[in-house]
Amino acid sequence: MSKINFNYIKVIGLVVLVGFLFAFSNQRNKVRKVSEPEIKFLGENKLFITEANVSKLLILNQEPVSEQPKDIIDLNELEIALNSNPMIKQAEVFMSVNGRLSAEIEQKRPIARVNTNASYYIDDEGGFMPLSHNYAARVPLVTGNIKKNKLETVFEFAKFADEDDFLKKHVIEIRQNDDNTIDFKIRKSDFIVHLGTLKQLEKKINNFKAFYQKAIKDQILDSYSVVNLKFDKQVICTKK
């Protein structure tokens, strides 16, 4: 009987000891300070915002997250702070068991740059993206009658050009006229291409590609001041 009681006491003591060690370890883990965050950029677009920029956004209680106790870190709050940055498309923040903070950042990708009374990028989802002090993207300039809250027409053409190998290589400027029609200019040429509306866009661009290839072959590309694609069945050219 005494042997049974002795074993019982040993089990109770072991349980108490394990519980104490767990509580002690858990408390130490909570107050452990977070080290410098590990920042990882996803995708190919990594030039517009730097690790230093991201670190400055990782703020809680007006203090950097590094050297703050692990138990006060709010990952959702940090993600909201990162995702509110207009350079960032998507951000996720993680915390490892040992208190290592990691942030995965996907930056926005610009497809055109507005250059009117204000300067900013249009990203590949049609949204606003500010210019970066770190890098300038080689994308078409957007000029003309442009309003930040009405980018639909310019975005539709810029998106089409971005996804077309020929246009992506050649288009250097997109102009939106007062009547919402589109003109564009191409590299190493001084004529204006009048696209008109975006109706029958693919057909109009195919007509322009055929005209361009023939004009290059005949060496007459520099003879024109305006190339009109307004009518989807023909290309009308105005000579200089």
C-alpha positions as a LaTeX table, in Angstrom:
\begin{tabular}{lrrr}
\hline
Residue & $x$ (\AA) & $y$ (\AA) & $z$ (\AA) \\
\hline
Met1 & 0.00 & 0.00 & 0.00 \\
Ser2 & 2.79 & 2.41 & 0.89 \\
Lys3 & 4.52 & 1.52 & $-2.37$ \\
Ile4 & 1.41 & 2.49 & $-4.33$ \\
Asn5 & 1.15 & 5.79 & $-2.48$ \\
Phe6 & 4.83 & 6.49 & $-3.15$ \\
Asn7 & 4.37 & 5.94 & $-6.89$ \\
Tyr8 & 1.27 & 8.11 & $-6.82$ \\
Ile9 & 3.19 & 10.91 & $-5.14$ \\
Lys10 & 5.97 & 10.61 & $-7.72$ \\
Val11 & 3.45 & 10.94 & $-10.58$ \\
Ile12 & 1.83 & 13.98 & $-8.95$ \\
Gly13 & 5.23 & 15.56 & $-8.42$ \\
Leu14 & 6.21 & 14.92 & $-12.01$ \\
Val15 & 2.98 & 16.48 & $-13.28$ \\
Val16 & 3.51 & 19.54 & $-11.08$ \\
Leu17 & 7.12 & 19.87 & $-12.26$ \\
Val18 & 6.17 & 19.58 & $-15.94$ \\
Gly19 & 3.38 & 22.11 & $-15.46$ \\
Phe20 & 5.77 & 24.52 & $-13.74$ \\
Leu21 & 8.38 & 24.15 & $-16.48$ \\
Phe22 & 5.76 & 24.63 & $-19.19$ \\
Ala23 & 4.36 & 27.75 & $-17.53$ \\
Phe24 & 7.86 & 29.13 & $-17.00$ \\
Ser25 & 8.83 & 28.41 & $-20.60$ \\
Asn26 & 5.56 & 29.84 & $-21.91$ \\
Gln27 & 6.01 & 33.03 & $-19.91$ \\
Arg28 & 9.59 & 33.45 & $-21.12$ \\
Asn29 & 8.42 & 32.86 & $-24.69$ \\
Lys30 & 5.76 & 35.57 & $-24.36$ \\
Val31 & 8.17 & 38.23 & $-23.13$ \\
Arg32 & 10.89 & 37.22 & $-25.59$ \\
Lys33 & 11.67 & 40.17 & $-27.81$ \\
Val34 & 11.20 & 39.97 & $-31.56$ \\
Ser35 & 14.37 & 40.08 & $-33.61$ \\
Glu36 & 14.80 & 42.07 & $-36.82$ \\
Pro37 & 12.02 & 41.01 & $-39.24$ \\
Glu38 & 12.86 & 38.83 & $-42.22$ \\
Ile39 & 11.42 & 40.42 & $-45.38$ \\
Lys40 & 10.86 & 38.42 & $-48.55$ \\
Phe41 & 9.71 & 39.89 & $-51.87$ \\
Leu42 & 7.60 & 37.64 & $-54.08$ \\
Gly43 & 7.47 & 37.68 & $-57.87$ \\
Glu44 & 9.69 & 39.50 & $-60.33$ \\
Asn45 & 8.69 & 43.04 & $-59.38$ \\
Lys46 & 11.01 & 43.90 & $-56.47$ \\
Leu47 & 12.35 & 47.35 & $-57.26$ \\
Phe48 & 9.85 & 49.98 & $-56.11$ \\
Ile49 & 9.94 & 49.47 & $-52.35$ \\
Thr50 & 12.96 & 48.32 & $-50.32$ \\
Glu51 & 13.43 & 46.23 & $-47.20$ \\
Ala52 & 14.16 & 49.46 & $-45.31$ \\
Asn53 & 10.82 & 50.90 & $-46.49$ \\
Val54 & 8.98 & 47.77 & $-45.34$ \\
Ser55 & 10.74 & 47.76 & $-41.96$ \\
Lys56 & 9.57 & 51.33 & $-41.34$ \\
Leu57 & 5.97 & 50.16 & $-41.85$ \\
Leu58 & 6.32 & 47.40 & $-39.25$ \\
Ile59 & 5.34 & 49.66 & $-36.34$ \\
Leu60 & 3.31 & 48.94 & $-33.20$ \\
Asn61 & 2.59 & 51.51 & $-30.50$ \\
Gln62 & 4.71 & 53.99 & $-32.47$ \\
Glu63 & 7.75 & 51.74 & $-32.04$ \\
Pro64 & 9.46 & 49.26 & $-34.42$ \\
Val65 & 8.40 & 45.65 & $-33.87$ \\
Ser66 & 12.01 & 44.59 & $-33.36$ \\
Glu67 & 12.90 & 44.49 & $-29.67$ \\
Gln68 & 9.23 & 44.42 & $-28.66$ \\
Pro69 & 7.84 & 41.51 & $-26.60$ \\
Lys70 & 6.43 & 38.71 & $-28.70$ \\
Asp71 & 3.11 & 38.59 & $-26.85$ \\
Ile72 & 2.07 & 42.12 & $-27.87$ \\
Ile73 & 2.66 & 41.63 & $-31.60$ \\
Asp74 & $-0.58$ & 41.89 & $-33.58$ \\
Leu75 & 0.01 & 40.26 & $-36.98$ \\
Asn76 & $-3.29$ & 41.51 & $-38.40$ \\
Glu77 & $-2.41$ & 45.09 & $-37.51$ \\
Leu78 & 0.98 & 44.74 & $-39.20$ \\
Glu79 & $-0.61$ & 43.29 & $-42.35$ \\
Ile80 & $-3.11$ & 46.18 & $-42.49$ \\
Ala81 & $-0.23$ & 48.66 & $-42.21$ \\
Leu82 & 1.68 & 46.99 & $-45.04$ \\
Asn83 & $-1.33$ & 46.57 & $-47.32$ \\
Ser84 & $-2.24$ & 50.24 & $-46.89$ \\
Asn85 & 0.98 & 51.20 & $-48.67$ \\
Pro86 & 0.16 & 52.12 & $-52.31$ \\
Met87 & 3.31 & 50.35 & $-53.57$ \\
Ile88 & 2.24 & 47.00 & $-52.11$ \\
Lys89 & $-0.21$ & 44.67 & $-53.84$ \\
Gln90 & $-0.37$ & 42.01 & $-51.11$ \\
Ala91 & 1.43 & 41.43 & $-47.81$ \\
Glu92 & 1.34 & 38.63 & $-45.24$ \\
Val93 & 3.10 & 38.56 & $-41.85$ \\
Phe94 & 4.07 & 35.43 & $-39.93$ \\
Met95 & 5.52 & 34.68 & $-36.49$ \\
Ser96 & 7.59 & 31.57 & $-35.79$ \\
Val97 & 7.58 & 29.74 & $-32.45$ \\
Asn98 & 10.95 & 31.22 & $-31.52$ \\
Gly99 & 9.75 & 34.78 & $-32.17$ \\
Arg100 & 11.09 & 35.24 & $-35.69$ \\
Leu101 & 8.89 & 37.72 & $-37.56$ \\
Ser102 & 8.64 & 37.32 & $-41.36$ \\
Ala103 & 6.86 & 39.40 & $-43.97$ \\
Glu104 & 6.12 & 38.33 & $-47.54$ \\
Ile105 & 5.58 & 41.26 & $-49.90$ \\
Glu106 & 4.20 & 41.33 & $-53.43$ \\
Gln107 & 4.68 & 44.72 & $-55.07$ \\
Lys108 & 2.35 & 46.30 & $-57.59$ \\
Arg109 & 3.35 & 46.21 & $-61.27$ \\
Pro110 & 2.96 & 49.43 & $-63.29$ \\
Ile111 & 1.89 & 49.30 & $-66.94$ \\
Ala112 & 1.67 & 53.04 & $-67.70$ \\
Arg113 & 2.80 & 56.35 & $-66.24$ \\
Val114 & 0.48 & 59.35 & $-66.14$ \\
Asn115 & 2.38 & 62.52 & $-66.97$ \\
Thr116 & $-0.03$ & 65.46 & $-66.78$ \\
Asn117 & $-0.41$ & 67.96 & $-63.93$ \\
Ala118 & 0.13 & 64.95 & $-61.66$ \\
Ser119 & 2.54 & 62.05 & $-62.10$ \\
Tyr120 & 1.80 & 58.49 & $-61.02$ \\
Tyr121 & 1.64 & 54.94 & $-62.36$ \\
Ile122 & $-1.39$ & 52.89 & $-63.36$ \\
Asp123 & $-0.85$ & 49.33 & $-62.14$ \\
Asp124 & $-1.86$ & 46.11 & $-63.89$ \\
Glu125 & $-5.20$ & 46.06 & $-62.03$ \\
Gly126 & $-6.13$ & 49.60 & $-63.04$ \\
Gly127 & $-5.28$ & 51.18 & $-59.70$ \\
Phe128 & $-3.17$ & 54.12 & $-58.60$ \\
Met129 & 0.51 & 53.62 & $-57.81$ \\
Pro130 & 2.82 & 56.48 & $-56.81$ \\
Leu131 & 6.21 & 57.04 & $-58.40$ \\
Ser132 & 9.16 & 55.46 & $-56.60$ \\
His133 & 12.39 & 57.12 & $-55.50$ \\
Asn134 & 14.13 & 53.77 & $-55.97$ \\
Tyr135 & 13.25 & 52.88 & $-59.55$ \\
Ala136 & 11.54 & 54.29 & $-62.66$ \\
Ala137 & 9.61 & 51.78 & $-64.77$ \\
Arg138 & 9.97 & 51.81 & $-68.56$ \\
Val139 & 6.28 & 52.01 & $-69.44$ \\
Pro140 & 4.27 & 54.20 & $-71.85$ \\
Leu141 & 3.55 & 57.79 & $-70.81$ \\
Val142 & $-0.11$ & 58.73 & $-70.51$ \\
Thr143 & $-1.04$ & 62.29 & $-71.51$ \\
Gly144 & $-4.13$ & 64.31 & $-72.36$ \\
Asn145 & $-7.39$ & 64.59 & $-70.44$ \\
Ile146 & $-6.75$ & 62.26 & $-67.51$ \\
Lys147 & $-8.51$ & 62.09 & $-64.15$ \\
Lys148 & $-7.34$ & 59.76 & $-61.41$ \\
Asn149 & $-10.87$ & 58.51 & $-60.71$ \\
Lys150 & $-11.60$ & 57.85 & $-64.42$ \\
Leu151 & $-8.78$ & 55.68 & $-65.72$ \\
Glu152 & $-10.92$ & 52.94 & $-67.26$ \\
Thr153 & $-10.35$ & 53.73 & $-70.96$ \\
Val154 & $-6.62$ & 54.41 & $-70.63$ \\
Phe155 & $-6.21$ & 51.32 & $-68.45$ \\
Glu156 & $-8.04$ & 49.09 & $-70.95$ \\
Phe157 & $-5.73$ & 50.12 & $-73.78$ \\
Ala158 & $-2.59$ & 50.10 & $-71.59$ \\
Lys159 & $-3.48$ & 46.58 & $-70.40$ \\
Phe160 & $-4.04$ & 45.42 & $-73.97$ \\
Ala161 & $-0.68$ & 46.93 & $-75.03$ \\
Asp162 & 1.09 & 45.36 & $-72.05$ \\
Glu163 & $-0.16$ & 41.91 & $-73.06$ \\
Asp164 & 0.68 & 42.31 & $-76.77$ \\
Asp165 & 4.35 & 41.72 & $-77.68$ \\
Phe166 & 4.31 & 44.16 & $-80.61$ \\
Leu167 & 2.62 & 47.01 & $-78.74$ \\
Lys168 & 4.63 & 46.43 & $-75.56$ \\
Lys169 & 7.81 & 46.84 & $-77.60$ \\
His170 & 6.71 & 49.87 & $-79.66$ \\
Val171 & 4.16 & 52.04 & $-77.82$ \\
Ile172 & 5.79 & 54.92 & $-75.91$ \\
Glu173 & 2.85 & 57.30 & $-75.35$ \\
Ile174 & $-0.90$ & 56.96 & $-74.90$ \\
Arg175 & $-3.04$ & 60.10 & $-75.19$ \\
Gln176 & $-6.64$ & 60.35 & $-74.07$ \\
Asn177 & $-8.49$ & 63.10 & $-75.93$ \\
Asp178 & $-11.29$ & 65.27 & $-74.58$ \\
Asp179 & $-13.89$ & 63.02 & $-76.28$ \\
Asn180 & $-12.38$ & 59.95 & $-74.56$ \\
Thr181 & $-10.83$ & 58.62 & $-77.78$ \\
Ile182 & $-7.27$ & 57.31 & $-77.75$ \\
Asp183 & $-4.17$ & 58.26 & $-79.74$ \\
Phe184 & $-0.76$ & 56.67 & $-79.34$ \\
Lys185 & 2.79 & 57.10 & $-80.52$ \\
Ile186 & 5.38 & 54.44 & $-81.25$ \\
Arg187 & 9.12 & 54.27 & $-80.78$ \\
Lys188 & 11.42 & 55.83 & $-83.42$ \\
Ser189 & 8.51 & 57.43 & $-85.32$ \\
Asp190 & 6.95 & 60.88 & $-85.08$ \\
Phe191 & 3.47 & 60.21 & $-86.50$ \\
Ile192 & 0.34 & 59.99 & $-84.36$ \\
Val193 & $-1.80$ & 56.86 & $-84.44$ \\
His194 & $-5.45$ & 57.79 & $-83.98$ \\
Leu195 & $-7.15$ & 54.73 & $-82.53$ \\
Gly196 & $-10.53$ & 56.28 & $-81.82$ \\
Thr197 & $-12.71$ & 54.34 & $-79.41$ \\
Leu198 & $-11.75$ & 50.91 & $-78.11$ \\
Lys199 & $-14.46$ & 49.16 & $-80.12$ \\
Gln200 & $-13.03$ & 46.45 & $-82.39$ \\
Leu201 & $-9.68$ & 47.08 & $-80.67$ \\
Glu202 & $-8.00$ & 43.83 & $-81.63$ \\
Lys203 & $-9.03$ & 44.20 & $-85.28$ \\
Lys204 & $-7.79$ & 47.80 & $-85.42$ \\
Ile205 & $-4.43$ & 46.82 & $-83.96$ \\
Asn206 & $-4.10$ & 43.92 & $-86.41$ \\
Asn207 & $-4.72$ & 46.41 & $-89.23$ \\
Phe208 & $-2.02$ & 48.67 & $-87.82$ \\
Lys209 & 0.47 & 45.80 & $-87.55$ \\
Ala210 & $-0.11$ & 44.92 & $-91.22$ \\
Phe211 & 0.30 & 48.57 & $-92.25$ \\
Tyr212 & 3.44 & 48.94 & $-90.15$ \\
Gln213 & 5.15 & 45.87 & $-91.62$ \\
Lys214 & 4.39 & 46.97 & $-95.20$ \\
Ala215 & 5.48 & 50.58 & $-94.53$ \\
Ile216 & 8.75 & 49.36 & $-93.03$ \\
Lys217 & 9.34 & 47.13 & $-96.04$ \\
Asp218 & 8.58 & 49.99 & $-98.47$ \\
Gln219 & 10.59 & 52.46 & $-96.36$ \\
Ile220 & 7.71 & 54.95 & $-96.26$ \\
Leu221 & 6.96 & 54.97 & $-92.52$ \\
Asp222 & 8.42 & 58.47 & $-92.07$ \\
Ser223 & 6.16 & 59.88 & $-94.80$ \\
Tyr224 & 3.09 & 60.14 & $-92.57$ \\
Ser225 & 1.94 & 62.55 & $-89.86$ \\
Val226 & $-1.24$ & 60.69 & $-88.85$ \\
Val227 & $-2.28$ & 57.06 & $-89.13$ \\
Asn228 & $-6.01$ & 56.74 & $-88.54$ \\
Leu229 & $-7.39$ & 53.43 & $-87.24$ \\
Lys230 & $-10.82$ & 54.86 & $-86.41$ \\
Phe231 & $-12.48$ & 52.65 & $-89.02$ \\
Asp232 & $-11.88$ & 49.00 & $-88.29$ \\
Lys233 & $-11.93$ & 47.98 & $-91.98$ \\
Gln234 & $-9.18$ & 50.30 & $-93.22$ \\
Val235 & $-6.16$ & 52.37 & $-92.28$ \\
Ile236 & $-6.21$ & 55.97 & $-93.47$ \\
Cys237 & $-2.88$ & 57.78 & $-93.57$ \\
Thr238 & $-2.19$ & 61.51 & $-93.76$ \\
Lys239 & 1.09 & 62.45 & $-95.42$ \\
Lys240 & 3.38 & 65.13 & $-94.02$ \\
\hline
\end{tabular}
